[in-house]
Every structure is written in structure tokens, then in C-alpha cells.
């Protein structure tokens, strides 16, 4: 068996299990496994990657939010993360969260920059938008204000995160690094 393939499978498996266990509150924040610089599996993740998987920045500050899905508290004090909805590879998909069916979009930079109709028409009442490059301002509108690039509101399942400009930029750069 190819050891590189085996290693990548193990890292992906560990990352997925860690995200799921962390989302359920079974892993303390300080021991969560992040992918680091691609395949290291160490805790030396970039600030953006750490925020994506834990909602905690490298300084140890929890990133707070308002709105979003009904989540947390009931499952041993769990806390919502980007990966909770968009998955470990930011590809989104349909999933259940506390008996609620959610359809999270693919938020990889390449996808956001090339889609003409990035909205699920069922969630936004048929809202369609055509746009070019998904820049930092469009990302800020989505993450902080819960709006599409044209100003229309995102689904109420999208939390409105309260984070610094530096943390937002780091998260944006991390998403740009995902193939």
C-alpha cells in the first residue's frame, strides 16, 4: 500500500473524527487535531485554519457569533465552527444538526469566485447573483453581516461572526488555500 496515500487517509480520518468529536464537545480545545501546513497533523495550524475548525484564534480568543442554527448548550456546551456546517474541506453539503436539515454551500475560494448563482434558490427565495472574484469585502459581508455580495441577506442558518479584521483576513486566506 502506498504509504503517502495511507498517511493522507489517516490525517483526513483524524481531522474528520476530531471535528465531529469537537463539535460534540468530547475534545478539549487544546487537544484538537488540525492539519497544520497541509499534512503535518500537528497543532501548528495557521490562525485561519484554527478559526475554521475551532472558532478560536491563535491568541486563544473564542470567536463569538449571533444567529445561525440552533446549536450548542444542549450537547455538553459545544460551540459552532465553520467546519460544523461547511465540513472539513469547506465543500458544504446537506446535513442534520440537532434535528434540523441544513444545506451549507461550498465555500472554497475557487467555488465562490466562479459561481454565477451561488445561492440555494430555496433558501433565498430565488435570489440569484452574478459576480466576479470573491474578494475580502464580499467575504466580510457574508461572515460578519450575513449578506451576499449584492447586499441580499444570507440564510438565517449562517451565523454572523464577530471577529477582528486580522482574524477575518486569516480565515479568508485559509479558505483561499483549500483546493
PyMOL commands that set and color helices and strands:
alter all, ss='L'
color gray80, all
select helices_A, chain A and resi 3-23+29-31+47-54+82-86+109-114+121-124+136-145+165-177
alter helices_A, ss='H'
color red, helices_A
select strands_A, chain A and resi 64-66+93-97+100-104+160-162
alter strands_A, ss='S'
color yellow, strands_A
deselect
rebuild
show_as cartoon
